[in-house]
């Protein structure tokens, strides 16, 4: 279980970290997709890039020993990507960005489930 948690969380950290930095620096290839979804370019640095980077950092903190922060970060990313999917649906934008948002949501849910499972195992082992 712990190995799955580490692998899934590392993938989620890398994906959200890359995506957050890409948004924060207004990486040119993502601009057309954001425009199709109706997201103003001014939102790329804050809140979009900042929240994704903060989520990746929180997942990393959870991985290195603060599981409560990791769980909170996963919950935050879940909320973020639910909102992202809602934004794409409202704009009728079912492009690759929509599919990526689903993938990011699945990663965040998996990271949350696994951090809670690992934390539960740790508490159970202490009894």
C-alpha positions as CSV (number, residue, x, y, z in Angstrom):
1,X,0.0,0.0,0.0
2,X,2.8,2.4,0.9
3,X,4.6,1.9,-2.4
4,X,1.4,2.7,-4.3
5,X,1.0,5.8,-2.2
6,X,4.5,6.9,-3.0
7,X,4.2,6.3,-6.7
8,X,0.8,7.9,-7.2
9,X,1.8,10.9,-5.0
10,X,5.1,11.4,-6.9
11,X,3.2,11.4,-10.2
12,X,0.6,13.9,-8.8
13,X,3.4,16.1,-7.5
14,X,5.2,16.1,-10.9
15,X,2.1,16.6,-12.9
16,X,0.7,19.5,-10.8
17,X,4.1,21.1,-10.4
18,X,4.7,21.1,-14.1
19,X,1.1,22.3,-14.8
20,X,1.3,25.0,-12.2
21,X,4.6,26.4,-13.4
22,X,3.3,26.3,-17.0
23,X,0.3,28.3,-16.0
24,X,2.3,30.7,-13.8
25,X,4.7,31.5,-16.7
26,X,1.9,31.7,-19.2
27,X,3.3,28.8,-21.3
28,X,2.2,29.6,-24.9
29,X,0.7,26.2,-25.8
30,X,-1.8,26.3,-23.0
31,X,-3.2,29.7,-23.8
32,X,-5.6,28.7,-26.7
33,X,-7.2,26.0,-24.5
34,X,-7.7,28.3,-21.6
35,X,-9.3,30.9,-23.9
36,X,-11.7,28.2,-25.3
37,X,-12.7,27.4,-21.7
38,X,-13.3,31.1,-21.1
39,X,-10.5,31.4,-18.5
40,X,-8.9,34.9,-18.6
41,X,-5.1,34.9,-19.1
42,X,-4.8,37.1,-16.0
43,X,-5.9,34.1,-13.9
44,X,-3.0,31.9,-15.0
45,X,-0.5,33.1,-12.4
46,X,-3.0,33.5,-9.6
47,X,-5.1,31.6,-8.8
48,X,-4.5,28.8,-11.3
49,X,-0.7,28.4,-11.2
50,X,-0.4,29.3,-7.6
51,X,-3.0,26.8,-6.4
52,X,-1.5,23.9,-8.5
53,X,2.0,24.6,-7.2
54,X,0.7,24.9,-3.6
55,X,-1.1,21.6,-4.1
56,X,2.1,19.9,-5.3
57,X,4.1,21.3,-2.4
58,X,1.4,20.1,0.0
59,X,1.5,16.6,-1.5
60,X,5.2,16.6,-1.1
61,X,5.0,17.6,2.5
62,X,2.5,14.8,3.1
63,X,4.9,12.4,1.4
64,X,7.8,13.4,3.6
65,X,6.0,13.0,6.9
66,X,3.1,15.4,7.4
67,X,0.1,13.3,6.2
68,X,-2.5,15.8,7.3
69,X,-1.0,18.4,5.0
70,X,-0.9,15.9,2.2
71,X,-4.5,15.0,2.7
72,X,-5.5,18.7,2.8
73,X,-3.5,19.3,-0.4
74,X,-5.2,16.4,-2.1
75,X,-8.6,17.7,-1.0
76,X,-7.7,21.2,-2.3
77,X,-6.6,19.7,-5.7
78,X,-9.8,17.7,-5.9
79,X,-11.9,20.9,-5.4
80,X,-9.7,22.7,-7.9
81,X,-10.2,20.1,-10.6
82,X,-13.9,19.7,-10.0
83,X,-14.2,23.5,-10.6
84,X,-11.9,23.2,-13.7
85,X,-14.2,20.5,-15.1
86,X,-17.2,22.6,-14.4
87,X,-15.6,25.5,-16.2
88,X,-14.9,23.3,-19.3
89,X,-18.4,21.9,-19.2
90,X,-20.0,25.3,-19.0
91,X,-17.9,26.5,-22.0
92,X,-18.8,23.2,-23.9
93,X,-15.0,22.7,-24.2
94,X,-14.3,19.0,-24.3
95,X,-10.8,19.3,-25.7
96,X,-7.6,17.6,-24.5
97,X,-7.5,20.1,-21.6
98,X,-10.9,18.6,-20.4
99,X,-9.4,15.1,-20.5
100,X,-6.3,16.3,-18.7
101,X,-8.4,17.8,-15.9
102,X,-10.1,14.4,-15.5
103,X,-6.7,12.8,-15.2
104,X,-5.5,15.3,-12.6
105,X,-8.7,14.8,-10.7
106,X,-8.2,11.0,-10.7
107,X,-4.6,11.5,-9.5
108,X,-5.8,13.8,-6.6
109,X,-8.5,11.4,-5.5
110,X,-6.1,8.4,-5.6
111,X,-3.5,10.4,-3.6
112,X,-6.2,11.3,-1.0
113,X,-7.4,7.7,-0.7
114,X,-3.9,6.3,-0.4
115,X,-2.7,8.9,2.1
116,X,-5.7,8.1,4.3
117,X,-5.2,4.4,3.9
118,X,-1.5,4.7,4.8
119,X,-2.3,7.0,7.8
120,X,-5.0,4.5,9.0
121,X,-2.5,1.6,8.7
122,X,0.0,3.6,10.7
123,X,-2.5,4.4,13.5
124,X,-3.7,0.8,13.5
125,X,-0.1,-0.5,13.9
126,X,0.4,1.7,16.9
127,X,-2.3,0.0,18.9
